[in-house]
Amino acid sequence: MTTVERRNLRNGLIFVAPWLVGLGAFMLYPILASLYYSFCDYSVLEEACWIGPLNYTDLATDEVFWKSLGNTLYYAAFALPLGLIVSLGLALLLNTGVRGLAGFRTVFFLPSLVPMVALAILWMWIFNGEHGILNYLLRPIVRWLHHAPGLSLLAPTLDAIGLNEAPNWLSDPRWSKPALIFMSAWGVGHAMVIYLAGLQDVPAELYEAADLDGAGWWQKLRHVTLPMLSPVILFNLIMGIIGSLQFFAVPYVMSPVGAPARSTYFLTMYLYDNAFLYLKMGYACAMAWILFVVIFVLTMVALKLTEKRVYYGGG
């Protein structure tokens, strides 16, 4: 290396040193420490004791772990596609040149800025079985479905799924997770804004060519909009996988024990309880690494399945 190259390297390392120190102290060390502690019996208050893979073998027979993991995957399987569809639909509507675009964009984006604790308390009142506004609107519809002429055959089916009356959302295991899934659509503002930015980058000449070919709105959506928007869809899909599998604050505020019948007890809640209530930090670290592996595998699967369906304009 020449004298100038050595000086440039030194100056560059000096400039990035604060970031390297922060990365090592606040990211790299905690990650490696959690991996080590996942093989230890560690209560935070005492020195860690190496026990090998015992934490992982215990998790394999832990019914609460499998219950919480099942709840997490169930929530992600429905909340993720719902969020993608709702956010994309709102973005498409806002991209039609509607008057007052900035106002509508603000209205749809603001709910995603509500603090999680306030959001949980708000939806606890909305889902209240006796006095909630949602059931206030649903009760006349449920009565009509039971008593309307020609719909009496639906009554047994409605009773079987708990719709003999307006659901007691957060007290019925059949409806507690669907309620949280429904609530997840409230926070799609960030994804909507990202979609809207992507839609405004779609070349107008592609729509003009489609119009000349006689394409309708569905053909333009399928063959122009979605392919050009595919990188943005993939980004929101990956972020949605990560976010939905780390769902914690709202269910923990609504019911720290996952009531009713642990139907809203998610893996992050079980991890938190083991780490900070039961002081089983090693056990919690093992759960954290399992959650990381699940997220990593699902992310890789999503990337693999979409690699031939994502169009990059500069590629």
KOLKOL-349809 format. One record per residue: residue in three letters; x, y, z negated of N, C-alpha, C in turn. Coordinates in steps of 0.1 Angstrom, whole numbers, padded with zeros to 4 digits, always signed. Each point is the difference from the previous one (the first is absolute). Layout:
<atoms>
ALAXYZXYZXYZ...
</atoms>
This chain:
<atoms>
MET+0008-0012+0000-0008+0012+0000+0009+0012+0000THR-0005+0010+0007+0008+0013+0001-0003+0008-0013THR+0007+0010-0002-0002+0009-0012-0014+0006+0000VAL-0004+0004+0012-0014+0006+0001-0010-0010-0003GLU+0001-0012+0005-0010-0011-0003+0000-0004-0015ARG+0011+0000-0006+0001-0003-0014-0007+0011-0008ARG+0003+0013+0004-0007+0011-0007-0015-0001+0001ASN-0004-0003+0013-0015+0000+0002-0006-0012-0008LEU+0007-0011-0001-0006-0011-0008-0001+0003-0014ARG+0011+0007-0005+0000+0004-0014-0012+0010-0003ASN-0001+0010+0009-0011+0010-0002-0013-0007+0001GLY-0002-0009+0009-0013-0007+0001-0003-0008-0012LEU+0010-0007-0006-0002-0008-0012-0004+0009-0012ILE+0007+0011+0000-0004+0010-0011-0014+0004+0001PHE-0005+0003+0012-0013+0005+0002-0011-0011-0004VAL+0003-0012+0004-0010-0011-0003+0002-0006-0013ALA+0011+0004-0008+0002-0006-0013-0012+0001-0009PRO-0006+0012-0002-0012+0000-0009-0011-0010+0004TRP-0002-0002+0013-0010-0009+0004+0004-0015-0003LEU+0013-0003+0002+0005-0013-0003-0001-0003-0015VAL+0004+0010-0008-0001-0002-0014-0015-0002-0005GLY-0009+0008+0006-0014-0002-0003-0005-0013+0004LEU+0004-0005+0012-0005-0013+0005+0005-0011-0009GLY+0013+0001-0004+0006-0011-0008-0006+0000-0014ALA-0002+0012-0006-0005+0000-0014-0015-0002-0001PHE-0008+0005+0009-0014-0001-0001-0007-0010+0009MET+0007-0006+0009-0006-0009+0009+0007-0014+0000LEU+0013+0001+0004+0007-0013+0002+0002-0007-0014TYR+0004+0007-0010+0003-0007-0013-0014-0005-0006PRO-0011+0007+0000-0012-0006-0005-0004-0012+0008ILE+0001+0000+0013-0004-0012+0008+0009-0012-0004LEU+0013+0002+0000+0008-0011-0004-0002-0005-0014ALA-0002+0010-0009-0003-0004-0014-0013-0008-0002SER-0010+0004+0008-0013-0007-0001+0002-0014+0005LEU+0008-0002+0010+0003-0013+0006+0007-0009-0011TYR+0009+0006-0007+0007-0008-0010-0009-0003-0012TYR-0008+0010-0004-0009-0002-0012-0011-0010+0004SER-0003-0002+0012-0011-0010+0004+0005-0014-0003PHE+0013-0002-0003+0005-0013-0004+0003+0000-0014CYS-0005+0010-0008+0004+0001-0014-0013+0000-0009ASP+0002-0003-0012-0010+0002-0011+0004+0014-0006TYR-0008+0010+0004+0004+0014-0003-0012+0008-0005SER+0001+0005-0012-0011+0007-0006+0002+0015-0002VAL+0011+0005+0007+0004+0014-0001+0007+0004-0013LEU-0006-0005-0011+0005+0003-0013+0012-0008-0005GLU+0002-0011+0007+0011-0009-0003+0008-0003+0013GLU+0012-0005-0002+0009-0003+0011-0007-0011+0009ALA+0002+0001+0013-0005-0009+0009+0007-0014-0001CYS-0008-0011+0001+0005-0013-0002-0003-0008+0013TRP+0011-0005+0007-0002-0007+0013-0007-0013-0002ILE-0011-0002+0008-0008-0012-0001-0002-0007+0014GLY+0007+0006+0010-0001-0006+0013-0014+0003+0006PRO-0005-0009+0008-0013+0002+0007-0012-0003-0008LEU+0001+0000-0013-0011-0004-0009-0012+0010+0002ASN+0003+0013+0001-0011+0009+0002-0008-0003+0013TYR+0007-0004+0010-0007-0003+0013-0008-0013-0002THR+0006-0010-0006-0008-0013-0002-0012+0002-0009ASP+0001+0009-0010-0011+0003-0009-0011+0007+0008LEU+0004+0009+0009-0010+0007+0009-0008-0010+0008ALA+0007-0011+0005-0007-0010+0008-0012-0007-0007THR+0000+0000-0013-0010-0006-0008-0008+0010-0008ASP+0001+0013+0003-0006+0010-0007-0014+0003+0007GLU-0011-0003-0006-0013+0002+0006-0003+0015+0002VAL+0004+0008-0010-0003+0014+0001+0008+0006+0011PHE+0012-0004+0002+0008+0005+0012-0007-0004+0013TRP-0004-0012+0002-0007-0004+0012-0013+0008+0002LYS-0007+0002-0011-0013+0007+0001+0003+0015+0004SER+0010+0006-0006+0003+0014+0004+0005+0001+0014LEU+0008-0010+0004+0005+0000+0014-0011-0002+0010GLY-0009-0009-0003-0012-0002+0008-0008+0013+0001ASN-0003+0007-0011-0007+0012+0000+0007+0011+0009THR+0013+0000-0001+0008+0010+0008-0001-0003+0015LEU+0001-0012+0004+0000-0004+0014-0014+0002+0005TYR-0011-0003-0008-0014+0002+0004-0002+0015+0003TYR+0004+0008-0010-0001+0015+0002+0007+0005+0013ALA+0012-0005+0002+0008+0005+0011-0006-0005+0013ALA-0006-0012+0000-0005-0006+0013-0012+0008+0005PHE-0008+0007-0009-0011+0008+0004+0002+0015+0000ALA+0007+0005-0010+0002+0014-0001+0009+0005+0011LEU+0010-0008+0004+0010+0005+0010-0007+0002+0014PRO-0007-0010+0005-0007+0003+0013-0011+0010-0001LEU-0007+0001-0011-0010+0010-0002+0007+0014+0001GLY+0011+0002-0007+0007+0013+0000+0005+0003+0014LEU+0005-0010+0007+0005+0003+0014-0011+0004+0009ILE-0012-0007-0001-0011+0003+0009-0006+0014-0003VAL-0002+0003-0013-0007+0012-0004+0009+0012+0003SER+0013-0001-0003+0009+0011+0003+0001+0003+0015LEU+0001-0011+0008+0001+0001+0014-0013+0006+0006GLY-0012-0004-0005-0012+0005+0004-0002+0015-0003LEU+0004+0004-0012+0000+0014-0003+0009+0008+0009ALA+0012-0005+0003+0009+0007+0008-0005+0002+0014LEU-0007-0011+0006-0005+0001+0013-0012+0010+0001LEU-0008+0001-0011-0011+0010+0000+0006+0014-0001LEU+0011+0002-0008+0005+0013-0001+0008+0004+0012ASN+0003-0009+0009+0008+0002+0012-0008+0004+0012THR-0013+0001-0002-0010+0002+0011-0001+0015+0003GLY+0007+0009-0007-0001+0014+0003-0011+0006-0008VAL-0004-0006-0011-0011+0006-0008+0003+0013-0006ARG-0009+0009-0001+0002+0013-0005+0003-0001-0015GLY+0009+0008-0005+0003+0000-0014+0009-0012-0004LEU+0009-0004+0009+0008-0012-0002+0008+0001-0013ALA+0006+0012-0002+0008+0002-0012-0008-0003-0013GLY-0012+0005+0000-0009-0002-0011-0003-0014-0003PHE-0004-0007+0011-0004-0014-0001+0013-0009-0005ARG+0011+0004+0006+0012-0008-0003+0004+0002-0015THR-0003+0012-0005+0003+0003-0015-0010-0008-0008VAL-0013+0000+0004-0010-0007-0008+0003-0015-0001PHE+0004-0006+0011+0003-0014+0000+0014-0003-0007PHE+0009+0009+0000+0013-0002-0006+0000+0002-0015LEU-0008+0009-0005+0000+0004-0014-0002-0012-0010PRO-0009-0009+0003-0002-0011-0010+0013-0008-0002SER+0009-0001+0010+0012-0008-0002+0010+0007-0010LEU-0003+0013-0003+0009+0008-0009-0005-0001-0014VAL-0012-0006-0003-0005+0000-0013+0009-0010-0008PRO+0004+0005-0013+0008-0009-0008-0007-0014-0003MET+0008-0010-0001-0006-0014-0001-0009-0001-0012VAL+0005+0006-0011-0008-0002-0013-0014+0007+0002ALA+0000+0012+0005-0012+0007+0003-0009-0007+0010LEU+0006-0006+0010-0007-0008+0010-0007-0012-0006ALA+0007-0007-0009-0005-0012-0007-0012+0004-0008ILE+0001+0011-0008-0011+0004-0009-0012+0004+0008LEU+0002+0007+0011-0011+0005+0009-0007-0012+0006TRP+0007-0011+0005-0007-0011+0005-0006-0009-0010MET+0005+0000-0012-0007-0007-0011-0014+0005-0002TRP-0002+0013+0001-0013+0006-0001-0009-0003+0013ILE+0007+0000+0011-0007-0003+0013-0005-0014+0000PHE+0008-0009-0005-0004-0015-0001-0007-0004-0012ASN-0004+0010-0009-0007-0004-0012-0014-0006+0004GLY-0002-0012-0006-0012-0008+0004-0013+0006-0003GLU-0001+0008-0010-0012+0006-0004-0002+0014+0004HIS+0011+0008-0001-0002+0014+0003+0009+0005+0012GLY+0007-0009+0007+0008+0005+0010-0008+0004+0013ILE+0006+0010+0007-0007+0005+0012-0001-0010+0011LEU+0010-0009+0001-0001-0010+0010-0012-0009-0002ASN-0003-0005-0012-0011-0008-0002-0013+0008+0001TYR+0000+0012-0003-0011+0009+0001-0005+0000+0015LEU+0010+0000+0009-0004+0000+0014-0003-0014+0005LEU+0006-0010-0006-0002-0014+0005-0014-0006-0005ARG-0005+0004-0012-0011-0007-0005-0012+0000+0009PRO-0004+0012+0006-0011-0001+0010+0002-0009+0011ILE+0013-0001+0005+0003-0008+0012-0002-0015-0004VAL+0005-0004-0012-0001-0014-0005-0014-0003-0002ARG-0009+0008-0006-0014-0003-0001-0007-0002+0013TRP+0004+0009+0010-0006-0001+0013+0004-0014+0007LEU+0012-0004-0002+0005-0012+0006-0008-0012-0006HIS-0003+0001-0013-0007-0011-0006-0015-0001+0003HIS-0006+0012+0003-0015+0000+0001-0005+0004+0013ALA+0009+0004+0010-0004+0004+0013-0006-0012+0007PRO-0011+0003+0008-0006-0011+0008+0010-0006+0010GLY+0000-0013+0001+0009-0006+0009+0014-0002-0005LEU+0004+0005-0011+0013-0001-0006+0001-0009-0012SER-0012-0006-0003+0000-0008-0013+0009-0012+0001LEU+0003-0005+0012+0010-0011+0001+0014+0003-0005LEU+0003+0013+0000+0013+0005-0004+0001-0001-0015ALA-0011+0000-0008+0001+0001-0014+0009-0010-0007PRO-0001-0014+0004+0009-0009-0007+0015+0002+0003THR+0003+0005+0012+0014+0003+0003+0005+0012-0008LEU-0009+0010-0001+0004+0012-0008+0002-0004-0014ASP-0009-0008-0005+0002-0004-0014+0012-0008-0003ALA+0004-0009+0010+0012-0008-0001+0013+0008-0001ILE+0000+0012+0007+0012+0008+0000-0001+0011-0010GLY-0010+0000-0009-0001+0009-0011-0007+0013+0004LEU-0008+0000+0011-0007+0012+0004-0015-0001-0003ASN-0004-0007-0011-0013+0000-0004-0004+0014-0005GLU+0010+0008-0004-0002+0014-0003+0014+0007+0003ALA+0001+0013-0002+0012+0007+0003+0011-0006-0008PRO+0012-0004+0006+0010-0007-0008+0006+0008-0012ASN+0004-0007-0010+0007+0005-0011+0015-0001+0003TRP+0005+0010+0008+0012-0002+0008+0012-0005-0009LEU+0003+0007-0011+0012-0002-0007-0002-0010-0012SER-0012-0006-0001-0003-0010-0010-0003-0014+0006ASP+0000-0001+0013-0004-0012+0007+0012-0005+0007PRO+0006-0012-0003+0012-0005+0008-0002-0001+0015ARG-0013-0001+0004-0002-0001+0014+0001+0013+0007TRP-0001+0011-0007+0000+0013+0006+0012+0009-0004SER+0007-0004-0010+0011+0009-0005+0011+0002+0010LYS+0005-0010+0007+0010+0002+0010-0006+0007+0013PRO-0011-0004+0005-0006+0007+0011-0002+0015-0003ALA-0003+0003-0013-0001+0015-0004+0013+0007+0002LEU+0011-0006-0005+0013+0006+0002+0004+0001+0014ILE-0003-0010+0008+0003+0000+0015-0008+0012+0006PHE-0013+0001-0003-0008+0011+0005+0006+0014-0004MET+0005+0001-0012+0006+0012-0005+0013+0003+0007SER+0007-0010+0005+0013+0003+0006-0001+0009+0012ALA-0012-0001+0007-0002+0009+0012+0000+0015-0004TRP-0001+0003-0013+0000+0014-0004+0014+0006+0003GLY+0010-0007-0001+0014+0005+0001+0007-0001+0013VAL-0008+0000+0011+0007-0002+0014+0004+0012+0006GLY+0001+0011-0008+0003+0013+0006+0014+0001+0006HIS+0010-0006-0007+0014+0000+0006+0000-0007+0013ALA-0005-0012+0001+0000-0008+0012-0007+0008+0011MET-0011+0006-0003-0008+0007+0010+0008+0012+0006VAL+0007+0007-0008+0008+0011+0005+0011-0005+0009ILE+0006-0012-0004+0011-0006+0009-0006-0004+0013TYR-0012-0006+0000-0007-0004+0012-0003+0012+0009LEU-0005+0011-0007-0003+0012+0008+0012+0006+0007ALA+0011+0000-0007+0012+0005+0006+0004-0009+0012GLY-0001-0013-0001+0003-0009+0011-0009+0002+0011LEU-0013+0002-0002-0010+0002+0010+0003+0012+0008GLN+0005+0011-0006+0002+0012+0007+0013-0001+0008ASP+0008-0011-0001+0011-0002+0008-0002-0009+0012VAL-0013-0005+0001-0003-0008+0012-0001+0009+0012PRO+0008-0003+0011-0001+0008+0012-0014+0002+0006ALA-0003+0012+0003-0014+0003+0005-0001-0006+0014GLU+0011-0001+0008-0001-0005+0013-0005-0015+0001LEU+0003-0007-0011-0005-0014-0001-0015-0001+0000TYR-0006+0009-0008-0015+0001-0001-0006+0005+0014GLU+0007+0009+0006-0004+0005+0013+0000-0011+0011ALA+0011-0008-0001+0000-0011+0010-0011-0011-0003ALA-0002-0002-0013-0011-0009-0004-0014+0005+0005ASP-0002+0013-0001-0012+0006+0005-0002-0002+0015LEU+0011+0002+0007-0001-0002+0015-0003-0014+0003ASP+0005-0010-0008-0003-0014+0003-0014-0004-0005GLY-0007+0009-0006-0014-0003-0005-0001-0007-0013ALA+0011+0002-0008+0000-0007-0013-0009+0007-0010GLY-0007-0008-0008-0009+0006-0011+0008+0002-0012TRP-0007+0004-0011+0007+0003-0012+0007-0012-0006TRP-0007-0012+0001+0006-0012-0006+0012-0004+0008GLN+0000+0001+0013+0012-0004+0008+0011+0009-0003LYS-0003+0013-0002+0011+0010-0003+0006-0003-0014LEU-0009-0003-0009+0005-0003-0013+0008-0013+0000ARG-0004-0010+0007+0007-0013-0001+0013+0000+0009HIS+0000+0007+0011+0011-0001+0009+0009+0012+0000VAL-0004+0011-0006+0008+0012-0001+0004+0004-0014THR-0011+0002-0008+0002+0006-0013+0008-0010-0010LEU-0006-0012-0001+0006-0010-0009+0015-0004+0004PRO+0003-0003+0013+0014-0003+0003+0009+0012-0003MET-0004+0012+0003+0009+0012-0003+0001+0002-0015LEU-0010-0004-0007-0001+0002-0015+0006-0012-0007SER+0004-0010+0007+0005-0013-0007+0011+0002-0010PRO+0011+0009+0003+0010+0002-0010-0005+0006-0013VAL-0010+0009+0001-0006+0006-0012-0009-0010-0008ILE-0007-0009+0008-0008-0010-0006+0009-0010-0008LEU+0012-0004+0006+0009-0009-0007+0006+0007-0012PHE+0003+0013+0000+0005+0006-0012-0010+0000-0011ASN-0013+0004+0003-0010+0000-0010-0003-0014-0005LEU+0001-0010+0009-0001-0014-0005+0010-0004-0010ILE+0013+0003+0003+0011-0003-0010-0002+0007-0013MET-0003+0013+0001-0002+0008-0012-0012-0005-0008GLY-0010-0005+0007-0012-0005-0006+0002-0013-0007ILE+0009-0009+0006+0003-0013-0007+0007+0003-0013ILE+0010+0010+0001+0007+0003-0013-0009+0006-0010GLY-0008+0009+0004-0009+0007-0010-0011-0009-0006SER-0006-0008+0009-0011-0008-0005+0005-0011-0010LEU+0012-0005+0002+0005-0011-0008+0006+0006-0013GLN+0002+0013-0001+0004+0006-0012-0011+0008-0007PHE-0012-0004+0002-0012+0007-0005+0001-0001-0016PHE+0000+0011-0007+0001-0001-0014-0008+0011-0008ALA+0002+0012+0003-0005+0011-0009-0015+0000-0002VAL-0007-0001+0011-0015+0001-0001-0006-0012-0007PRO+0003-0013+0003-0006-0011-0008+0005+0000-0014TYR+0012+0005-0003+0005+0000-0014-0007+0010-0008VAL-0004+0012+0006-0008+0010-0008-0014-0005-0001MET-0006-0006+0010-0014-0005-0001-0001-0012-0010SER+0009-0009+0000+0000-0012-0009+0014-0005-0002PRO+0007+0004-0010+0014-0005-0002+0001-0016-0001VAL-0011-0006-0005+0000-0015-0001-0005-0007+0012GLY-0004+0008+0011-0005-0006+0012-0014-0005-0001ALA-0008+0005-0009-0014-0005-0002-0008+0005+0013PRO-0011-0008+0003-0004-0012-0007+0007-0013+0005ALA+0002-0009-0010+0006-0013+0003+0013+0001+0008ARG+0008+0010-0002+0013+0002+0006-0002+0001+0016SER-0012+0004+0004-0002+0001+0015+0007+0013+0005THR+0004+0009-0008+0007+0012+0004+0014+0001-0006TYR+0006-0012-0003+0013+0000-0007+0010-0003+0012PHE+0008+0010+0003+0009-0001+0012+0014-0004-0005LEU+0008-0004+0009+0014-0004-0003+0008+0011-0007THR-0002+0012+0005+0008+0011-0006-0005+0002-0014MET-0012-0002-0003-0005+0002-0014+0006-0011-0009TYR+0000-0013+0005+0006-0010-0008+0015+0002-0002LEU+0007+0005+0010+0014+0003-0001+0002+0011-0010TYR-0008+0011+0000+0001+0010-0010-0002-0005-0014ASP-0010-0008-0002-0003-0005-0013+0011-0008-0006ASN+0006-0009+0009+0011-0008-0005+0012+0008-0003ALA+0003+0011+0008+0012+0008-0003-0002+0009-0012PHE-0011+0006-0002-0001+0011-0010-0009-0003-0011LEU-0009-0010+0001-0008-0004-0011+0005-0012-0007TYR+0004-0010+0008+0005-0013-0006+0015+0000-0001LEU+0007+0011+0005+0014+0001+0000+0007-0013+0006LYS-0006-0005+0010+0006-0011+0008+0006+0006+0013MET+0010+0008-0001+0005+0007+0011+0006-0010+0011GLY+0007-0010-0004+0005-0010+0009-0011-0006+0008TYR-0011-0004-0006-0012-0006+0006-0006+0010+0010ALA+0000+0012-0004-0006+0011+0009+0009+0002+0012CYS+0013+0000-0002+0009+0001+0011-0001-0011+0010ALA-0003-0012-0005-0002-0011+0010-0013+0002+0008MET-0010+0006-0007-0012+0003+0008+0002+0011+0010ALA+0008+0010-0004+0003+0011+0009+0008-0006+0013TRP+0009-0009-0002+0007-0005+0012-0009-0009+0008ILE-0010-0007-0006-0009-0008+0008-0009+0010+0008LEU-0004+0011-0006-0008+0010+0007+0008+0006+0011PHE+0013+0002-0002+0008+0006+0011+0001-0010+0011VAL+0002-0013-0003+0000-0010+0011-0013-0001+0008VAL-0011+0001-0007-0013-0001+0007-0001+0012+0009ILE+0003+0012-0005+0000+0012+0009+0009-0001+0012PHE+0012-0005-0003+0010-0001+0011-0004-0010+0010VAL-0006-0011-0004-0004-0010+0010-0012+0005+0008LEU-0010+0006-0007-0011+0005+0008+0004+0011+0010THR+0010+0009-0005+0005+0010+0009+0007-0006+0012MET+0008-0010-0002+0007-0007+0011-0010-0006+0010VAL-0010-0006-0006-0011-0007+0008-0007+0011+0009ALA-0003+0011-0006-0007+0011+0007+0009+0005+0011LEU+0013+0002-0002+0009+0004+0010+0002-0010+0011LYS+0000-0013-0003+0002-0010+0010-0013-0001+0008LEU-0011+0001-0006-0013-0002+0008-0003+0012+0009THR+0006+0012-0003-0003+0012+0007+0012+0004+0009GLU+0011-0007+0000+0012+0005+0008-0003+0001+0015LYS-0009-0008+0005-0003+0000+0015-0013+0009+0002ARG-0005+0005-0010-0013+0008+0002+0002+0015-0004VAL+0012+0003-0004+0003+0014-0004+0007+0007+0012TYR-0005+0011+0005+0006+0007+0011+0007+0013-0005TYR+0013+0001+0003+0007+0012-0003+0003+0007+0013GLY-0005+0012+0001+0001+0008+0012+0014+0002+0005GLY+0010+0000-0008+0013+0003+0004+0008-0013+0003GLY-0007-0012-0002+0006-0013+0002+0000-0004+0015
</atoms>
